[in-house]
Amino acid sequence: MIGWKRQWRLVSLFCAIVFQLFLLVCGSTTDHFRQAPLRISQKLISTTPPVKLLISRNYVVMDNGIVQVTLTNPTGAIAGVRYNGIDNVLEHDFKDTNRGYWDTVWQRPEDKGHTFDMLLATNFRVIAQNENKVEVSFTKTWNPSINSSAHDLPLNIDKRFVMLRGSSGFYSYGIFEHLKGWPSLIIEEARIAIKLRRALFHYMAISDDMQRMMPTDEDRSAGQVLDYKEAVLLTHPSNPKLKGEVDDKYQYSFENKDIKVHGWVCNTPHVGFWVITSSNEYCNGGPMKQDLTSHAGPTSLAVFFSGHYAGPELGVTLKKGEAWKKVFGPVFFYLNSDSGDNHRTLWEDAKRQMQEETAKWPYDFPESLDYPHANERGIVRGQLFVRDRYINKDPFYAKSAYIGLALPGHVGSWQYETKGYQFWTQTDKTGQFKITGVRSGTYSLYSWVPGIIGDYKYNYDINVKQGSDINLGHLVFYPPRNGPTLWEIGIPDRTGAEFFVPDPLPGLRNQLFNNNVNRFRQYGLWDRYTDLYPNKDLVYKVGVSDYQKDWFFAHVTRRTRSKNYIPTTWQILFGLPSVDPKGTYTLRIALASATYSHLQGRINDPSKPRPHFEIPAIGRSNAIARHGIHGLYRLFSFQIQGYELQKGENIIYLKQIKSGNPFYGHHYDYIRLEGPPPKN
């Protein structure tokens, strides 16, 4: 009897422990999602079927009667999308985990190379299920005691998929988490990749003026690889109209602020598949950061961050023990169709849907507590002025200025910020701005103004709380300025688009980019410098030359007959009616990009052993090779003593000394020489 009682107490104790563990586990999961009421109209409920969820051993299927999405269980890849009579718009010849998927590229500091990881999950659960919405989660959890010895990504990954009633598409968002105490990590890029049916989707559209019938993967495989593997000359394309053209996925890159909608169209049935990005608050590098969109494959991407057009600075570098969590998305994958054959009709409808999605941001349907809804966010507003007495004696409105919130840092640090969220808008014609949907947190306010050099930063950190509406009042930006402008080259807009962009060689043309706006996207333009300046380098005469015709869009190396690439030295000739030998002049050079660039400057003496000024080796943007026209913005200011100048003609020699590669060099944004400040 005594032994039985002892056993009963042990069993009771064991059950109590199990129950407590159950509560702990349940508590940890329910803390990460909410049962939020979804705003959906009664009309939609009465006219559309409910959302259904079917779970089997290998697949999870979401179906709202318009679109059916099949996800692999438990890995969480998009195996199929059924729509408008097409059993699967994704490429069914590929493995079911290789049709639509999240992926990342990462490495640890001690690694010799990087790892491509498709983030295949190990656990599945239903987050929300009712007739109006289904949200499912696929997770991959890193356990230090188990995974530390293996070469496994030290992140917790939560991939979410959402389908709403009456919606012609589905959403996906993800949560990346690095816990305190975990090992150091470098994440180079993260994205969602969609591989569409090669037999069906041939027409690509990424903007109003960039859409066309595209080459196939087979066309590219049969073509001639050019200076790098992404660029291919189409020699035997299935569409004869494309013969002799160059295809390169980087030609279709866009800036974050403009990556709103892009995708593909199928002829029969007439169906469009579109990637819609309602916000870029979770993207790295700010509104000007460029990245990939859609390209031949047919492939469509939602890129969250990468080093494209910037270099490794734009990856996420986590120190050992550093805690970090970030939500990427939601991204909307939209499908549309009609009974006609005009592809632009589907494009215009996709743009309309994009505007609807943008108006709904921040969304009200995500269940994760890590994604705050609109009523959990704040607003920051104010009015920005520019004070430059050499432009106007009074402060003037900062018209169309880009102004935004990012993690606290130094002036211009938003370009390199990768771990937090950024919220940007543009001022109106009177410099007023309103930044909405801001997550709770501490931020710095940053800005730059088209037509004005330099960066603005508000003097104080801004603490945004739930429901905040912060009015900063009148703000004044004092751009860099020491004296009056003696001469200038270009427009301070952070790109080299206003300079001379040559035509490509006839055999290396893409007909889509013949217009003046996008001609910088043509392949091989770096080598055209040698064709235009075969023996002597560029000479620009202030007051005579026109930067739109006479200033080459990129300062690159020169190709020799033996196909080596050697340094180039550009000259700026300018006259000074008088010189103050005791005065200090200021030369400002703004670079729109740099790729292994090393710029030396000399004044009136090209053979001087030591340069008068120098920009050390900088940059890994690769913007020249990738048709980017800009990368990371950098502003340099150099003081020139008056005795180094002379009355009459002067020459500044700008030498790009780094050589040996056609892509070494930089894009200029703007150059200005300022005289000494007037004496009172």
C-alpha positions in Angstrom: 0.0 0.0 0.0 2.8 2.4 0.9 4.6 1.6 -2.4 1.4 2.2 -4.4 1.0 5.6 -2.8 4.6 6.5 -3.5 4.2 5.5 -7.2 1.0 7.5 -7.4 2.8 10.6 -6.1 5.5 10.2 -8.7 3.0 9.8 -11.5 1.1 12.9 -10.2 4.4 14.9 -10.1 5.3 13.8 -13.6 1.9 14.8 -15.0 2.2 18.2 -13.3 5.6 18.7 -14.8 4.3 17.8 -18.3 1.4 20.1 -17.9 3.6 23.0 -16.9 5.8 22.3 -19.9 2.7 22.3 -22.1 1.7 25.6 -20.7 5.1 27.1 -21.3 5.2 25.8 -24.9 1.7 27.0 -25.6 2.4 30.3 -24.0 5.6 30.8 -26.1 3.6 30.2 -29.3 0.5 32.2 -28.6 2.6 35.2 -27.6 3.7 35.5 -31.2 0.4 35.8 -33.0 -2.9 37.6 -32.5 -6.5 36.7 -33.4 -7.2 40.0 -35.1 -10.6 40.8 -36.6 -10.3 41.1 -40.4 -12.2 44.0 -42.0 -14.1 42.4 -44.9 -17.3 43.7 -46.5 -20.6 41.9 -46.3 -20.9 42.1 -50.0 -17.6 40.2 -50.4 -18.8 37.6 -48.0 -22.1 37.1 -49.9 -20.5 36.9 -53.3 -17.3 34.9 -52.8 -16.7 31.4 -51.4 -15.0 31.0 -48.1 -11.3 30.2 -47.7 -10.6 26.5 -47.3 -7.5 24.8 -45.8 -6.6 21.2 -46.7 -3.7 19.6 -44.8 -2.1 16.3 -45.8 1.2 14.6 -45.0 3.2 16.3 -47.7 1.2 19.4 -48.7 -0.8 22.3 -47.3 -3.4 23.7 -49.7 -5.1 27.1 -49.3 -8.1 27.7 -51.6 -10.5 30.7 -51.8 -12.3 29.7 -55.0 -10.2 32.1 -57.1 -6.7 31.0 -56.4 -5.4 27.7 -55.0 -1.9 27.6 -53.5 -0.1 24.4 -52.6 2.7 24.6 -50.1 5.1 21.8 -49.2 4.7 20.3 -45.7 6.7 21.0 -43.5 9.3 22.8 -45.7 7.1 25.7 -46.7 7.9 26.1 -50.4 5.3 27.2 -52.9 4.8 24.0 -55.0 1.8 25.1 -57.0 -0.5 28.0 -57.8 -3.7 27.1 -59.7 -5.6 29.9 -61.4 -8.1 30.4 -64.2 -7.9 26.9 -65.6 -4.1 26.6 -65.4 -3.3 23.7 -63.0 0.0 25.3 -62.0 1.4 28.6 -63.1 4.8 27.6 -61.6 7.3 25.5 -63.4 6.2 21.9 -62.7 9.3 20.4 -64.3 11.2 21.7 -61.3 11.3 20.0 -57.9 8.4 21.2 -55.8 10.7 23.0 -53.4 12.3 24.8 -56.3 9.3 26.6 -57.9 8.6 29.3 -55.3 10.7 29.7 -52.2 12.4 32.0 -49.7 16.1 32.0 -49.8 19.2 33.7 -48.3 22.9 33.8 -48.8 25.0 33.7 -45.6 28.3 33.0 -44.0 30.1 33.1 -40.7 33.2 35.2 -40.4 35.4 32.1 -40.4 33.9 30.6 -43.6 35.9 30.6 -46.8 32.8 31.0 -48.9 29.1 31.7 -48.6 26.1 29.4 -48.4 23.0 29.5 -50.5 20.1 28.4 -48.2 16.5 27.9 -49.3 15.3 28.1 -45.7 13.4 24.8 -45.8 11.3 24.6 -42.7 11.0 21.7 -40.3 7.7 22.5 -38.6 4.2 23.5 -39.7 1.2 25.0 -37.8 -2.0 26.8 -38.5 -2.1 30.3 -37.1 -5.6 31.3 -38.2 -8.4 29.5 -40.0 -11.9 30.8 -40.7 -14.1 31.4 -43.7 -12.5 34.8 -44.3 -8.8 34.1 -43.8 -6.2 31.4 -43.5 -2.7 32.0 -42.2 -0.2 29.3 -41.9 3.4 29.2 -40.5 6.5 27.2 -41.5 9.3 27.4 -39.0 12.9 26.5 -38.7 14.4 26.8 -35.3 18.1 26.8 -34.5 19.2 25.0 -31.4 22.7 25.8 -30.1 23.1 22.5 -28.4 22.2 20.6 -31.6 23.1 22.8 -34.5 26.2 24.6 -33.3 28.5 21.8 -34.5 26.8 21.6 -37.9 27.1 24.2 -40.6 23.6 25.4 -40.1 22.1 29.0 -40.4 22.0 30.4 -36.8 18.6 32.0 -37.2 15.0 31.2 -36.3 12.9 31.5 -39.4 9.2 31.8 -39.6 7.7 31.9 -43.1 4.0 32.9 -43.2 1.5 32.5 -46.0 -1.9 34.2 -45.9 -5.0 33.9 -48.1 -8.0 36.2 -47.8 -11.6 35.7 -49.0 -12.2 37.2 -52.4 -8.6 38.0 -53.0 -7.0 37.1 -56.4 -3.7 36.1 -54.9 -1.9 35.3 -51.7 0.5 37.0 -49.3 3.8 36.0 -47.7 5.9 37.5 -45.0 8.7 36.2 -42.8 10.3 36.8 -39.4 14.1 36.3 -39.0 15.4 36.1 -35.4 18.9 35.9 -34.0 18.9 35.4 -30.3 21.3 36.8 -27.7 24.2 34.5 -27.2 24.2 33.0 -30.7 27.3 33.0 -33.0 28.2 35.8 -35.3 26.7 35.8 -38.7 26.8 37.7 -42.1 23.6 37.5 -44.1 24.4 38.8 -47.6 20.9 38.7 -49.1 17.3 37.5 -48.6 14.4 37.3 -51.0 11.4 35.3 -52.3 11.9 33.8 -55.8 9.1 32.7 -58.1 9.8 30.4 -61.1 6.9 30.5 -63.6 6.0 28.1 -66.3 8.5 28.4 -69.1 6.0 27.2 -71.7 3.4 29.8 -70.8 5.0 33.1 -69.6 7.0 35.0 -72.2 5.9 38.6 -71.8 7.5 40.6 -68.9 6.5 44.0 -67.6 8.3 46.0 -64.9 7.3 49.5 -65.7 5.2 51.5 -68.2 8.1 51.7 -70.7 9.9 48.5 -69.8 7.9 45.5 -71.0 8.3 43.1 -73.9 8.4 39.5 -75.1 11.5 38.0 -73.4 14.0 35.3 -74.4 13.7 31.9 -72.8 16.2 30.1 -70.6 17.0 27.9 -73.6 17.7 31.0 -75.7 20.2 32.2 -73.1 21.8 28.8 -72.9 22.3 28.8 -76.6 23.7 32.3 -76.7 27.2 33.8 -76.2 28.2 34.6 -72.7 29.8 38.1 -72.6 32.0 39.7 -70.0 30.1 38.0 -67.2 27.7 35.1 -67.0 24.5 37.2 -66.5 25.0 39.0 -69.8 24.3 36.9 -72.9 24.2 37.7 -76.6 21.2 35.9 -78.1 22.5 34.1 -81.2 19.8 31.6 -81.9 16.6 32.7 -80.0 13.3 31.0 -80.5 11.9 34.5 -81.3 13.9 35.7 -84.4 13.2 39.3 -83.5 15.5 39.0 -80.5 18.5 37.7 -82.5 21.6 39.9 -81.9 20.3 41.4 -78.7 21.8 41.3 -75.2 19.9 40.0 -72.2 21.1 40.7 -68.7 19.0 40.5 -65.6 20.7 43.6 -64.1 19.2 45.6 -67.0 15.9 45.3 -65.2 16.9 46.5 -61.8 15.0 49.3 -60.1 15.3 51.5 -57.0 13.4 50.4 -53.9 11.0 53.4 -54.2 10.0 52.2 -57.7 9.8 48.5 -57.1 6.0 48.4 -56.6 4.7 45.9 -59.2 6.4 43.7 -61.8 5.7 40.3 -63.4 4.7 38.2 -66.4 1.8 37.6 -68.8 0.7 34.3 -70.4 -0.8 34.5 -73.8 -3.3 31.6 -73.6 -5.2 31.8 -71.4 -4.6 35.5 -70.9 -3.2 35.5 -67.4 -0.9 37.8 -65.4 1.3 36.9 -62.4 2.5 39.9 -60.4 4.7 40.7 -57.4 3.3 43.6 -55.5 5.4 45.4 -52.9 3.2 47.7 -50.9 6.0 49.1 -48.7 9.7 49.0 -48.6 10.0 49.8 -44.9 11.8 46.5 -44.3 14.3 46.9 -47.2 17.9 48.0 -46.5 19.6 51.1 -47.9 16.8 53.5 -48.3 14.6 54.6 -51.2 17.5 54.9 -53.8 18.9 51.4 -53.2 18.6 49.3 -56.4 17.8 45.7 -56.8 16.5 43.0 -59.1 12.9 42.6 -60.2 11.8 40.2 -62.9 14.1 38.7 -65.5 14.3 35.9 -68.1 13.6 32.5 -66.7 10.7 33.4 -66.4 11.6 34.6 -62.9 10.1 37.2 -60.5 11.7 38.2 -57.3 10.8 40.1 -54.1 14.3 41.1 -52.8 14.4 42.3 -49.2 18.1 43.1 -49.1 21.3 42.4 -51.0 24.7 43.9 -51.8 23.7 44.8 -55.4 24.8 48.3 -56.4 26.3 48.8 -52.9 28.7 46.1 -51.8 28.9 43.9 -48.7 28.0 47.0 -46.5 24.3 46.4 -47.3 24.2 42.9 -45.8 23.2 42.2 -42.2 26.2 41.6 -40.0 25.4 40.3 -36.6 28.0 40.1 -33.9 28.4 37.2 -31.5 25.7 37.4 -28.9 23.8 40.1 -30.7 20.0 39.9 -30.6 18.1 40.9 -33.7 14.6 40.3 -35.1 13.0 41.7 -38.3 9.8 41.2 -40.3 10.1 41.1 -44.1 6.9 41.7 -46.1 4.0 41.0 -46.5 4.5 40.8 -50.3 1.3 40.2 -52.4 1.4 37.7 -55.3 -1.5 38.8 -57.5 -3.0 37.0 -60.5 -5.4 38.5 -63.1 -6.9 37.6 -66.4 -9.3 38.7 -69.1 -10.8 37.4 -72.4 -8.6 39.7 -74.6 -5.0 39.6 -75.7 -3.8 43.1 -74.8 -1.0 42.6 -72.2 -1.1 46.2 -71.2 -4.6 45.7 -70.0 -3.4 43.2 -67.4 -0.5 45.5 -66.6 -2.8 48.5 -65.9 -5.0 46.3 -63.7 -1.9 45.1 -61.8 -1.0 48.8 -61.2 -4.5 49.4 -59.9 -4.2 46.5 -57.5 -0.8 47.8 -56.4 -2.4 51.2 -55.6 -5.1 49.4 -53.6 -2.5 47.4 -51.7 -0.4 50.4 -51.0 -3.4 52.3 -49.6 -4.1 49.4 -47.2 -0.5 49.4 -45.7 0.1 48.6 -42.9 -2.1 45.6 -43.4 -4.7 44.6 -40.8 -4.5 40.8 -41.4 -1.1 39.6 -40.3 -1.4 37.6 -37.0 2.2 38.0 -35.8 2.7 40.3 -32.9 6.0 41.3 -34.6 4.0 43.1 -37.3 2.2 46.1 -35.8 -1.1 47.2 -37.3 -2.0 50.7 -38.2 -3.4 51.6 -34.7 -0.1 50.4 -33.2 2.0 52.8 -35.2 2.8 56.5 -35.2 3.2 59.6 -37.4 6.0 62.2 -37.8 5.4 65.4 -39.6 7.0 68.8 -40.2 8.3 71.3 -42.8 11.8 71.4 -44.3 13.6 74.5 -45.5 17.0 74.9 -47.2 19.4 77.7 -46.1 22.0 78.5 -48.7 22.7 82.2 -49.0 24.6 81.7 -52.3 21.4 80.4 -53.9 18.8 82.6 -52.1 19.3 85.1 -49.3 16.3 83.7 -47.5 15.6 80.1 -46.5 13.5 78.4 -49.3 11.3 75.4 -49.4 12.9 71.9 -49.7 10.7 70.8 -52.6 10.4 67.1 -53.4 13.0 66.3 -50.8 13.4 62.6 -49.7 12.9 62.6 -46.0 12.7 59.6 -43.7 13.3 57.8 -40.4 15.9 55.2 -39.8 17.9 53.9 -36.8 20.0 56.6 -35.1 23.3 57.3 -36.7 25.5 59.9 -38.3 24.7 62.2 -41.3 23.9 60.0 -44.3 24.1 56.7 -42.3 20.7 55.6 -43.6 22.4 54.4 -46.8 24.3 51.8 -44.8 21.6 50.9 -42.2 20.6 47.3 -42.5 19.1 46.0 -39.3 16.1 48.2 -38.6 13.2 49.6 -40.5 13.1 52.8 -42.6 10.1 55.0 -43.4 10.4 57.5 -46.3 8.3 60.0 -48.1 8.8 63.1 -50.2 8.0 66.7 -49.2 5.5 68.7 -51.2 6.2 72.0 -53.0 6.3 73.9 -49.7 8.6 71.4 -48.0 5.9 69.8 -45.8 6.0 66.1 -45.0 4.0 63.5 -43.2 5.5 60.1 -42.5 2.8 57.6 -41.6 2.7 54.0 -40.4 5.9 54.3 -38.3 6.7 51.4 -36.0 7.3 52.2 -32.3 11.0 52.9 -31.7 13.8 55.5 -31.6 14.8 57.0 -34.9 16.9 59.7 -36.5 15.3 61.9 -39.2 17.3 62.1 -42.4 16.8 63.9 -45.7 18.4 64.9 -49.0 17.1 67.4 -51.5 17.3 67.0 -55.3 19.4 69.8 -56.7 21.2 70.3 -53.3 24.4 68.6 -52.3 24.9 66.8 -49.0 22.7 65.2 -46.4 20.5 66.6 -43.7 20.0 65.1 -40.2 17.8 66.3 -37.5 19.7 67.2 -34.3 17.7 65.0 -31.9 16.5 61.4 -31.8 12.8 60.9 -32.2 10.9 58.4 -30.0 7.8 57.2 -31.8 5.2 55.4 -29.7 1.9 53.7 -30.5 -0.5 56.4 -31.6 2.2 59.2 -31.7 1.6 62.2 -33.9 4.8 64.2 -33.6 5.1 67.6 -35.3 8.7 68.7 -35.6 7.7 72.1 -36.9 10.1 74.1 -39.1 13.4 72.4 -39.9 16.3 74.0 -41.7 19.0 72.2 -43.8 22.3 74.0 -44.2 24.0 72.2 -47.1 27.8 72.2 -47.4 28.9 75.6 -48.5 32.0 77.8 -48.0 31.8 80.3 -50.7 30.2 81.3 -54.0 30.0 78.9 -56.9 32.7 79.6 -59.5 31.7 76.7 -61.7 29.8 73.4 -61.5 29.5 70.2 -63.6 26.3 68.2 -63.5 23.2 68.2 -61.3 23.3 67.1 -57.6 20.7 64.4 -57.9 22.9 61.4 -56.8 23.0 59.8 -60.2 25.1 60.2 -63.4 22.1 60.1 -65.6 22.5 63.7 -66.8 25.9 63.1 -68.3 26.7 61.7 -71.8 25.6 58.1 -72.2 26.8 56.7 -75.5 25.0 54.3 -77.9 26.0 50.7 -77.5 27.9 48.9 -80.2 25.4 47.8 -82.9 25.8 44.1 -82.1 25.3 44.6 -78.4 22.0 46.4 -78.3 18.8 45.7 -76.3 15.9 47.4 -78.3 14.0 48.0 -75.1 16.5 50.7 -74.0 16.8 52.8 -77.1 15.0 55.7 -75.4 17.0 58.5 -73.7 15.6 57.7 -70.2 16.9 54.1 -70.0 19.8 54.1 -72.5 22.3 53.8 -69.6 20.9 50.2 -69.2 22.5 49.1 -72.5 25.3 46.5 -72.2 29.0 47.3 -72.8 28.9 51.1 -72.4 32.0 51.2 -70.3 34.1 50.0 -73.3 32.6 52.8 -75.5 34.9 55.3 -73.6 37.9 53.8 -75.4 36.1 54.1 -78.7 35.3 57.7 -78.1 38.8 58.6 -76.6 41.1 56.1 -78.3 44.3 58.0 -77.7 43.7 61.0 -75.4 41.4 61.3 -72.4 38.5 63.5 -71.8 39.0 67.2 -71.6 36.2 69.4 -70.3 36.3 73.2 -70.7 34.1 75.1 -68.3 31.9 77.6 -70.1 32.4 75.9 -73.4 31.7 72.2 -72.9 28.3 70.8 -72.2 28.2 68.1 -69.6 25.3 66.4 -71.3 27.4 65.9 -74.4 31.0 66.1 -73.3 31.2 64.5 -69.8 31.3 60.7 -70.1 28.8 59.1 -67.8 31.4 57.0 -65.9 35.1 57.5 -65.2 36.4 54.2 -66.3 39.7 52.6 -67.4 40.9 52.6 -71.1 41.2 49.4 -73.2 44.5 49.0 -75.0 45.2 47.1 -78.2 46.4 44.2 -76.1 43.1 44.3 -74.2 44.6 45.6 -71.0 42.8 48.3 -69.0 44.9 51.3 -68.0 44.4 54.4 -65.8 42.7 57.4 -67.3 43.1 61.1 -66.5 40.4 63.6 -67.1 41.0 67.3 -67.3 38.8 70.2 -66.3 39.9 73.5 -67.8 38.6 76.7 -66.2 39.5 80.4 -66.2 39.8 82.7 -63.2 39.7 86.4 -63.8 41.4 86.9 -60.5 42.8 84.9 -57.7 43.1 85.6 -54.0 46.5 84.0 -53.1 45.7 84.1 -49.4 42.1 82.8 -49.8 40.9 79.2 -49.5 38.9 77.7 -52.4 36.8 74.6 -52.0 36.4 71.8 -54.5 33.4 69.5 -53.9 33.2 66.1 -55.7 30.1 64.0 -55.2 30.3 60.5 -56.4 27.2 58.6 -57.4 29.0 55.2 -57.2 32.4 53.7 -56.8 33.9 50.3 -57.7 37.5 49.8 -56.6 37.9 53.5 -57.4 41.0 55.4 -56.5 40.9 59.1 -57.6 43.9 61.4 -57.4 43.6 65.1 -58.2 46.4 67.5 -59.3 46.2 71.2 -60.1 48.1 72.7 -63.0 50.8 70.1 -62.8 50.0 66.6 -63.9 53.4 65.3 -63.0 53.5 66.5 -59.4 54.8 63.5 -57.3 52.1 63.9 -54.7 48.5 64.7 -55.6 46.9 67.9 -54.3 44.0 65.8 -53.1 43.0 62.2 -53.1 40.1 59.8 -52.6 41.6 56.5 -51.4 40.4 53.2 -52.9 36.7 52.9 -52.2 33.6 51.1 -53.3 32.3 47.7 -54.4 29.0 48.8 -55.9 29.7 47.2 -59.4 27.2 49.8 -60.7 29.2 50.3 -64.0 28.9 46.6 -65.0 25.3 46.3 -63.8 24.0 49.3 -65.7 23.2 51.1 -62.4 24.0 54.8 -63.1 24.5 55.1 -59.3 25.3 53.1 -56.2 26.2 54.5 -52.8 26.4 58.3 -52.6 29.6 59.9 -51.3 30.6 63.6 -51.0 34.1 64.8 -50.7 35.3 68.3 -50.0 38.9 69.5 -50.6 40.5 72.8 -49.7 42.7 74.5 -52.3 44.9 77.3 -51.3 44.7 80.4 -53.5 48.5 80.3 -54.2 48.0 76.9 -56.0 45.8 78.6 -58.6 46.6 81.3 -61.1 44.9 84.1 -62.9 43.7 83.0 -66.3 43.5 79.3 -67.3 43.8 76.5 -64.7 43.5 72.7 -65.1 42.4 70.1 -62.6 43.6 66.6 -63.4 41.4 63.8 -62.2 43.2 60.5 -62.4 41.5 57.1 -61.8 44.6 55.2 -61.0 43.1 51.8 -60.2 43.4 49.7 -63.4 43.4 46.2 -64.8 39.6 45.8 -65.1 36.9 47.4 -67.3 34.6 47.9 -64.4 36.9 49.8 -62.0 35.9 53.4 -61.7 33.1 55.6 -60.5 30.1 57.6 -61.6 30.2 61.3 -60.8 27.2 63.0 -59.5 28.3 66.6 -59.3 31.5 68.7 -59.1 31.6 72.3 -57.9 34.4 74.8 -57.2 33.7 77.5 -54.6 35.6 80.7 -54.2 36.7 82.1 -50.9 33.9 83.6 -48.8 33.5 87.4 -49.4 35.3 89.6 -47.0 33.0 91.7 -44.8 
